[in-house]
Every structure is written in structure tokens, then in C-alpha cells.
Amino acid sequence: MELTFIVPVYNVENYLVECLDSIYKVKNIKYEVILINDGSTDKSLDILKSYNEKYSEITKIIDKKNGGLSSARNAGIKEAKGEYLSFIDSDDIIDSNGFEEFFKEGQKLDLDIMVGNMKYFSEDKIGEPLFRSEEIKDFTVGKGTKFFLTLFEGVKCFREEVVDDIYKRDFICENKLYFHDNLIHEDSYFTPMAYLKAKRVKYIDIPFYYYRQRSGSIMSVVTEKSINSLEKICFMLLNEYTKTDDYGREALSKLLPSFYKVVVYRYINSNKNYREKLKNYRYIFKEVNGMKNKNFEEILVYISPKISNFIRKIMGKDIGNNQKIPKF
């Protein structure tokens, strides 16, 4: 078995057929599809059963109580038989031909992580592929830590989503790279950890993944749990700082201040007492020697986050508790 698709499903009856049709169109790869019903209360499970009947030889349904995205993905990993793993969100779609081309290229290179790209789409519009720097496009097969650092060279293009990447299953299991329960930003932890552990990584410039932007959903509210999750991730990744190599440390020195400043900004813009968060930011900034990066905004956050926040507001780039849907 070359590949396992892992598809967590929760109340997506309006989008599920389109998603599954795009997956089952994939040819010329020996694959299985693991469909995890995560306690759906709509007709999603009925849809899954219909596909299981149609494609019974390559389909497995896991029907479980609701436990969240991490729990569902982990359930799929444990049941997977494929040499590689692909995580697909059940309201998105893939370009089956592009996926095949992407997978075959990465398979030839024997990669731990095949790094891909995506396009945003809605009912009436498809965007361009998301930005990837020339440094990343020119990166030959190399260590994950070096690739991780290269994402911050030139114009930063670090993205945490796992859905447009494919992972070798043995690499995931041997390094115990499961998704953390009780974290909202599970990819924000998983992806850096995967880069820190991988030995063979490469970007393949084929944007096979289509990330749905639901019409009418202009923005979503960022919850306290979301902010706390991001804060927890920062400290979990900081714990890896002394364990990795020079490339990994330099990458984390760029990533962690950029993550934690979001926590500070959201506290300021919620009119909450941000002093404890600023203290944490300064601690992380010092621990990773953030000053050497000479990032003006991050240094200004360290000195006076309110001034930095004011400048962001003037520029129309303020970070509050409403998550804006990206323009495309």
C-alpha cells in the first residue's frame, strides 16, 4: 500500500461529496481512504457509508465520539497501512491529477515530508497558488531543520497547514509525531516538530490542494482557548530549542517571537491586562536570542507593544480577536 488518505469528518454534509469525489478520482497510486466520523450529527455518516459501499476494498470508516480534529487524525494514523500519509480536511478538495504528479515526484525522492502548496477557493472563485519564496523553490532535498530555516529566508513563507503536505508513515510513527489533543492550533505545533525531526524534505511546486473559504463567513471569533493554545505551543516548542541543531535553533528563534507576539496583541486589543503576556514574550525573546534577527517589529514589541500595536492599526494590520478570512 503506497498511501493512506486520512479524512476527519464532522458535520460537513454540504461539502463532503465534493471532497470525497476528488479523492476517489486519484488513479495510478495504490491507496486506502480512512474516513473518521468524529461524532457528526448531520448526514455525514450516511454519506460516508455510501462511499464505503461503493469503494469497499479501499475504504475504512472509523465512527467515534466527537474528540476534535487531532483525535480524529490520530485515530486514522493508528489504522493506516500506507507507506505515506495524506491528511485531507473534509470540506476541501484536491486536484486528483496534480496530487498524483506531486506524490510520484516525492516518492521517487524518498522524502520524509513532501511539502506542497494550495489555492484558496469559494463557490465562485479560485485563487492563485499561495506564495512560496525562490529560496524554498530552489531548495534541494535536505534536512528538515535546514528547510525550516529556509522558510524564513528572503521573504518569509512559513505555513503550518499539514493538508498540502504528505508524510512518510514510518517517519511519523518512529518520532511519535501525533497531533496534540486539546490544542486548537494543532498544525502550528505539528509542522515545526516534523521539520525538526525530518531527514529528507523538499518543496514540490504543484498546488494540488484547494482550501475552501466559505462564502458569507467574513471572519471568525478567536476564543480564549485559541489564544491559550497558541501560548502553550510556544512554550512546547521552546522546550525543543536546546535539543535541535543550529538550523533548528535559528528557525525557532524566528518563529517563536512571531507566534507569541500574536498573544500579546490579542490581549492588548481585548483591553485585558497584557503585562504577564509581555513578560512571557520577553522571556521567550531572550531565550531564543531574538535580538540577533534584527526584526524591527519584534524588538518594538519587546520594548513597547502598545506602540507596535498602534502602528499595526494605522497600517490596517491589527491583530485582534476576529480572524479575518484571507483575501484571494
Protein Blocks (a to p, Z undefined) as FASTA:
>chain_A
ZZdcddddehilkmmmmmmmmmmmpghiacddddddehiablmlmmmmmmmmmmmmlgcc
dddddebjklmmmmmmmmpcbfbdcdddfkbccdfklmmmmmmmmmmnopabdcdddddd
dfkbccddddddfklmmpccddfklmmmmmmgcjafbdfbfklpccdfklmmmnopacde
hiaklmlmmmmmmmmmpmbdcdddddfbccdddehilbacddfklmmmmmmmmmmmmmmm
mmmcfklmmmmmmmmmmmmmmmmmmmmmnopafklmmmmmmmmmmmnommlnopaklmmm
mmmmmlmmmmmmmnopaccfbdcdddZZ
